[in-house]
Amino acid sequence: MTNFLKLPTWADKAHVSVVIETPRGSSYKREFDEKLRVFTLAKPLTAGLTYPYDWGFIPSTRVEDGDPLDVLVIHDAGTHPGLVLQCKPIGILEVKENGKHKNKRERNDRLLAVPERSPVACDLQDVRQLPSRAKEELAHFFQATDAFEPKCLNFWVGVVPMTRARG
């Protein structure tokens, strides 16, 4: 199986590649296991909770906790694990959580993006264009998914300054 973690980060100058791990409507979180090169169960969500949009990561990135940058893909259809989408970043949910060494807080932000070919979301340029109810629902979703984990969420609404840093 393809090592999704090693795919190119950038699809073009304006779009990042996003690997879908957990599709919209799922009641459990999947994650890509680098050693096995398969999608595995990460955790079930709180009873009654499902992902409102597709969840995935940007390949060839690493954030402070050592994992790839997480992405919530806002669009009107659910996809499948392993699908790679070209997406435009539109905002960031800032998250601070206990790190692997429990006594240190780490950043573990989530990127908000829309697919390049989404008929509904293609005009969405900035998370501030989402209706206030949609932003509140997203904030509540993330709070509910992490209700039993020590995380501090900040819903940041602004254009994501993206650079094409290459290492």
BALOBA-1460 file (C-alpha; in Angstrom, 3 decimals):
// residues 167
<rec num="1" residu="m" x="0.000" y="0.000" z="0.000"/>
<rec num="2" residu="t" x="1.091" y="3.556" z="-0.648"/>
<rec num="3" residu="n" x="2.795" y="5.371" z="2.200"/>
<rec num="4" residu="f" x="0.368" y="8.294" z="2.357"/>
<rec num="5" residu="l" x="2.619" y="10.134" z="4.821"/>
<rec num="6" residu="k" x="5.275" y="10.595" z="2.118"/>
<rec num="7" residu="l" x="3.117" y="12.119" z="-0.642"/>
<rec num="8" residu="p" x="3.876" y="15.732" z="-1.676"/>
<rec num="9" residu="t" x="2.485" y="18.425" z="0.629"/>
<rec num="10" residu="w" x="1.584" y="20.863" z="-2.134"/>
<rec num="11" residu="a" x="-0.690" y="19.955" z="-5.040"/>
<rec num="12" residu="d" x="0.010" y="23.337" z="-6.684"/>
<rec num="13" residu="k" x="0.690" y="26.922" z="-5.552"/>
<rec num="14" residu="a" x="-2.718" y="27.337" z="-3.894"/>
<rec num="15" residu="h" x="-3.736" y="23.821" z="-2.828"/>
<rec num="16" residu="v" x="-2.380" y="21.313" z="-0.353"/>
<rec num="17" residu="s" x="-2.779" y="17.567" z="-0.659"/>
<rec num="18" residu="v" x="-5.050" y="16.058" z="1.991"/>
<rec num="19" residu="v" x="-5.242" y="12.339" z="2.740"/>
<rec num="20" residu="i" x="-8.660" y="11.411" z="4.137"/>
<rec num="21" residu="e" x="-8.509" y="9.172" z="7.201"/>
<rec num="22" residu="t" x="-12.032" y="9.463" z="8.606"/>
<rec num="23" residu="p" x="-14.999" y="10.209" z="6.328"/>
<rec num="24" residu="r" x="-17.924" y="12.444" z="7.171"/>
<rec num="25" residu="g" x="-20.557" y="10.641" z="9.248"/>
<rec num="26" residu="s" x="-18.151" y="8.233" z="10.935"/>
<rec num="27" residu="s" x="-18.607" y="7.592" z="14.663"/>
<rec num="28" residu="y" x="-14.976" y="6.630" z="15.160"/>
<rec num="29" residu="k" x="-11.629" y="8.146" z="14.250"/>
<rec num="30" residu="r" x="-9.269" y="6.295" z="11.927"/>
<rec num="31" residu="e" x="-5.568" y="6.982" z="11.497"/>
<rec num="32" residu="f" x="-2.946" y="5.917" z="9.014"/>
<rec num="33" residu="d" x="-0.396" y="3.548" z="10.562"/>
<rec num="34" residu="e" x="2.995" y="4.289" z="9.004"/>
<rec num="35" residu="k" x="4.512" y="0.890" z="9.843"/>
<rec num="36" residu="l" x="1.579" y="-1.234" z="8.678"/>
<rec num="37" residu="r" x="0.611" y="1.190" z="5.875"/>
<rec num="38" residu="v" x="-3.084" y="0.692" z="6.594"/>
<rec num="39" residu="f" x="-5.846" y="2.695" z="8.254"/>
<rec num="40" residu="t" x="-6.501" y="1.628" z="11.843"/>
<rec num="41" residu="l" x="-9.003" y="2.503" z="14.571"/>
<rec num="42" residu="a" x="-7.719" y="5.447" z="16.619"/>
<rec num="43" residu="k" x="-10.681" y="5.888" z="18.960"/>
<rec num="44" residu="p" x="-14.460" y="5.817" z="19.067"/>
<rec num="45" residu="l" x="-16.175" y="9.173" z="19.447"/>
<rec num="46" residu="t" x="-18.452" y="10.030" z="22.348"/>
<rec num="47" residu="a" x="-21.825" y="8.264" z="22.018"/>
<rec num="48" residu="g" x="-24.047" y="9.957" z="19.440"/>
<rec num="49" residu="l" x="-21.246" y="12.020" z="17.886"/>
<rec num="50" residu="t" x="-20.168" y="11.736" z="14.230"/>
<rec num="51" residu="y" x="-17.694" y="13.634" z="12.085"/>
<rec num="52" residu="p" x="-19.491" y="16.568" z="10.404"/>
<rec num="53" residu="y" x="-16.940" y="16.643" z="7.560"/>
<rec num="54" residu="d" x="-14.053" y="14.550" z="6.273"/>
<rec num="55" residu="w" x="-10.964" y="14.357" z="8.511"/>
<rec num="56" residu="g" x="-7.420" y="13.789" z="7.340"/>
<rec num="57" residu="f" x="-3.863" y="15.066" z="7.254"/>
<rec num="58" residu="i" x="-1.389" y="16.884" z="5.043"/>
<rec num="59" residu="p" x="1.326" y="14.464" z="3.934"/>
<rec num="60" residu="s" x="5.041" y="15.178" z="4.394"/>
<rec num="61" residu="t" x="4.359" y="17.509" z="7.349"/>
<rec num="62" residu="r" x="5.159" y="17.140" z="11.047"/>
<rec num="63" residu="v" x="3.805" y="19.307" z="13.834"/>
<rec num="64" residu="e" x="5.045" y="19.685" z="17.396"/>
<rec num="65" residu="d" x="3.568" y="16.347" z="18.545"/>
<rec num="66" residu="g" x="5.337" y="14.478" z="15.726"/>
<rec num="67" residu="d" x="2.185" y="13.723" z="13.721"/>
<rec num="68" residu="p" x="1.207" y="15.208" z="10.343"/>
<rec num="69" residu="l" x="-0.900" y="18.398" z="10.337"/>
<rec num="70" residu="d" x="-4.580" y="17.488" z="10.853"/>
<rec num="71" residu="v" x="-7.201" y="18.808" z="8.426"/>
<rec num="72" residu="l" x="-10.982" y="19.094" z="8.525"/>
<rec num="73" residu="v" x="-12.248" y="19.193" z="4.923"/>
<rec num="74" residu="i" x="-15.451" y="21.233" z="4.731"/>
<rec num="75" residu="h" x="-17.663" y="20.063" z="1.887"/>
<rec num="76" residu="d" x="-21.033" y="18.533" z="1.181"/>
<rec num="77" residu="a" x="-20.087" y="14.879" z="0.648"/>
<rec num="78" residu="g" x="-18.345" y="12.154" z="2.587"/>
<rec num="79" residu="t" x="-15.500" y="10.322" z="0.901"/>
<rec num="80" residu="h" x="-13.408" y="7.275" z="1.853"/>
<rec num="81" residu="p" x="-10.178" y="6.591" z="3.767"/>
<rec num="82" residu="g" x="-7.180" y="6.885" z="1.473"/>
<rec num="83" residu="l" x="-8.736" y="9.358" z="-0.945"/>
<rec num="84" residu="v" x="-6.357" y="12.246" z="-1.700"/>
<rec num="85" residu="l" x="-7.984" y="15.635" z="-2.266"/>
<rec num="86" residu="q" x="-6.509" y="18.914" z="-3.426"/>
<rec num="87" residu="c" x="-7.724" y="21.504" z="-0.914"/>
<rec num="88" residu="k" x="-7.551" y="25.232" z="-0.311"/>
<rec num="89" residu="p" x="-6.756" y="26.209" z="3.314"/>
<rec num="90" residu="i" x="-9.338" y="28.637" z="4.752"/>
<rec num="91" residu="g" x="-8.620" y="28.772" z="8.507"/>
<rec num="92" residu="i" x="-7.053" y="27.199" z="11.556"/>
<rec num="93" residu="l" x="-8.401" y="25.825" z="14.816"/>
<rec num="94" residu="e" x="-5.633" y="26.452" z="17.346"/>
<rec num="95" residu="v" x="-5.262" y="23.650" z="19.879"/>
<rec num="96" residu="k" x="-2.972" y="23.298" z="22.866"/>
<rec num="97" residu="e" x="-2.901" y="19.925" z="24.560"/>
<rec num="98" residu="n" x="-0.849" y="17.919" z="26.974"/>
<rec num="99" residu="g" x="2.115" y="16.526" z="25.102"/>
<rec num="100" residu="k" x="3.600" y="13.090" z="25.215"/>
<rec num="101" residu="h" x="5.490" y="14.195" z="28.355"/>
<rec num="102" residu="k" x="2.220" y="15.262" z="30.111"/>
<rec num="103" residu="n" x="3.911" y="18.191" z="31.884"/>
<rec num="104" residu="k" x="4.421" y="20.131" z="28.655"/>
<rec num="105" residu="r" x="1.677" y="21.785" z="26.582"/>
<rec num="106" residu="e" x="2.067" y="21.360" z="22.814"/>
<rec num="107" residu="r" x="0.424" y="23.010" z="19.823"/>
<rec num="108" residu="n" x="-1.612" y="20.601" z="17.709"/>
<rec num="109" residu="d" x="-3.583" y="22.824" z="15.339"/>
<rec num="110" residu="r" x="-6.202" y="21.661" z="12.874"/>
<rec num="111" residu="l" x="-6.323" y="23.164" z="9.410"/>
<rec num="112" residu="l" x="-9.755" y="23.926" z="7.910"/>
<rec num="113" residu="a" x="-9.871" y="23.490" z="4.134"/>
<rec num="114" residu="v" x="-12.215" y="23.102" z="1.172"/>
<rec num="115" residu="p" x="-11.681" y="20.769" z="-1.794"/>
<rec num="116" residu="e" x="-10.731" y="22.271" z="-5.108"/>
<rec num="117" residu="r" x="-13.646" y="20.552" z="-6.864"/>
<rec num="118" residu="s" x="-16.454" y="21.068" z="-4.353"/>
<rec num="119" residu="p" x="-19.497" y="22.640" z="-6.044"/>
<rec num="120" residu="v" x="-20.866" y="23.931" z="-2.726"/>
<rec num="121" residu="a" x="-17.692" y="25.016" z="-0.938"/>
<rec num="122" residu="c" x="-15.605" y="26.256" z="-3.886"/>
<rec num="123" residu="d" x="-16.535" y="29.902" z="-3.232"/>
<rec num="124" residu="l" x="-15.525" y="29.666" z="0.421"/>
<rec num="125" residu="q" x="-12.296" y="31.678" z="0.702"/>
<rec num="126" residu="d" x="-12.059" y="32.207" z="4.444"/>
<rec num="127" residu="v" x="-13.546" y="30.492" z="7.495"/>
<rec num="128" residu="r" x="-15.151" y="33.840" z="8.395"/>
<rec num="129" residu="q" x="-17.553" y="33.259" z="5.484"/>
<rec num="130" residu="l" x="-19.086" y="30.272" z="7.273"/>
<rec num="131" residu="p" x="-22.412" y="31.041" z="8.932"/>
<rec num="132" residu="s" x="-22.002" y="31.717" z="12.658"/>
<rec num="133" residu="r" x="-23.999" y="28.592" z="13.470"/>
<rec num="134" residu="a" x="-21.612" y="26.432" z="11.404"/>
<rec num="135" residu="k" x="-18.615" y="27.911" z="13.248"/>
<rec num="136" residu="e" x="-20.301" y="27.292" z="16.611"/>
<rec num="137" residu="e" x="-21.148" y="23.717" z="15.618"/>
<rec num="138" residu="l" x="-17.529" y="23.074" z="14.611"/>
<rec num="139" residu="a" x="-16.260" y="24.488" z="17.895"/>
<rec num="140" residu="h" x="-18.717" y="22.300" z="19.826"/>
<rec num="141" residu="f" x="-17.779" y="19.243" z="17.767"/>
<rec num="142" residu="f" x="-14.084" y="19.625" z="18.593"/>
<rec num="143" residu="q" x="-14.848" y="20.283" z="22.250"/>
<rec num="144" residu="a" x="-17.060" y="17.174" z="22.364"/>
<rec num="145" residu="t" x="-14.509" y="14.936" z="20.618"/>
<rec num="146" residu="d" x="-11.902" y="15.934" z="23.167"/>
<rec num="147" residu="a" x="-14.208" y="16.213" z="26.196"/>
<rec num="148" residu="f" x="-12.303" y="13.516" z="28.048"/>
<rec num="149" residu="e" x="-8.850" y="14.732" z="27.013"/>
<rec num="150" residu="p" x="-6.901" y="17.704" z="28.420"/>
<rec num="151" residu="k" x="-6.985" y="20.110" z="25.485"/>
<rec num="152" residu="c" x="-7.525" y="23.838" z="25.158"/>
<rec num="153" residu="l" x="-9.259" y="24.911" z="21.939"/>
<rec num="154" residu="n" x="-9.204" y="28.353" z="20.330"/>
<rec num="155" residu="f" x="-11.353" y="28.819" z="17.243"/>
<rec num="156" residu="w" x="-9.309" y="31.199" z="15.147"/>
<rec num="157" residu="v" x="-11.084" y="32.828" z="12.240"/>
<rec num="158" residu="g" x="-8.800" y="34.200" z="9.598"/>
<rec num="159" residu="v" x="-7.003" y="33.544" z="6.379"/>
<rec num="160" residu="v" x="-4.233" y="31.021" z="6.774"/>
<rec num="161" residu="p" x="-0.900" y="32.444" z="5.664"/>
<rec num="162" residu="m" x="0.575" y="29.468" z="3.820"/>
<rec num="163" residu="t" x="4.137" y="29.328" z="2.587"/>
<rec num="164" residu="r" x="5.735" y="26.789" z="0.356"/>
<rec num="165" residu="a" x="8.497" y="25.871" z="2.764"/>
<rec num="166" residu="r" x="10.465" y="22.899" z="1.575"/>
<rec num="167" residu="g" x="12.946" y="20.953" z="3.616"/>
